[in-house]
Amino acid sequence: MVLSLRPNRLLFGLALLLVVTASSTARAQRESSVDALERMAEALEPAVNGGALEGVAPIILVGARPAFEETRTWFPTAAVVAFADAVGRGKLRACEACMQPRVQAEGGAFVYSSGAMSIAEIVAVDTDTRGAGAPAAAAAWVDETDDGVAIRVVSLRTGQILFARNIDGQLKEQKRTAQVFTFTDDVERRLRGESLTHVWLDLALVPGQHVSVDVVDQFGDKNLDMAGLTFSIFDPIVGVGGVYYRVIPEAFNLTIGAQAVVSIPTAAGAALGVEGDLLDPLFTGVVVVRWPIPQTAYGVLLTASTNGQIGLGITLMNINFLPVLP
């Protein structure tokens, strides 16, 4: 008796494990679809307001196809509601006939079709069912995927794809796309040799002090050169001058350069006939080494000036507190 029960218990345990695993997977898939539908309006907003979908109406919803048995009953309705909220309920037109198998008479024979509809078929169905309404301007598909939903909107007049995107609850694909476009724009800018303006705040406080603001342009064949103006706050106190830096990609984008700063109080005193230095020497040279911390707007800073100040601190990189600068 014991020998006969053990296989049954083993099979029961395996079956229970499969049921629990399948339920957990289905629940995760359902949650990802819900999250994606909640983000649909956010993803479509740029296209609806000022983008490719602005003024495009009516839009006929051809299909809202679930991907899992667990979501078969609720996904079509949830997708219609979310898409209607995103594009505007007055713009959306449902097409129940588009979601069903079709039988057409062609050449004396009946043709049964259950696959995707062509644009011509969608236009024909819309013409037969819209009544006195305006012809549909575009067709839309909202399909469930493993990570969320996939949306396509196609013009029924030209066949042009107006909008196509995969949406997930975290908008991970949009983030990756933005990173790729940003990287591409930067590569193209570098190939053109165009400059890029940076604003840096240097705070070297230990053991010596040096505080300044740099406004530099990045330029050159490989955009490894930087030159511009520096405004000294301390070491020297109130000064202005020029800077030049060189980026070393092989050393984790280390930046090495120098500042040549003129003390404004001492220069003003000299112009007025005052002898000697007021606060600082007329000219101060500062050697600057920066190491940018990856994935942040900060850098490690080391400075050494002709005034005997050697300081270690941080650099705030690409700050925008000066509104006149890009």
PyMOL commands that set and color helices and strands:
alter all, ss='L'
color gray80, all
select helices_A, chain A and resi 2-38+40-48+69-71+75-87+89-91+97-99+119-129+172-192+249-251+264-271
alter helices_A, ss='H'
color red, helices_A
select strands_A, chain A and resi 59-65+92-94+102-106+109-113+138-144+148-155+161-168+196-207+210-219+225-234+239-248+254-263+283-292+298-305+310-317
alter strands_A, ss='S'
color yellow, strands_A
deselect
rebuild
show_as cartoon
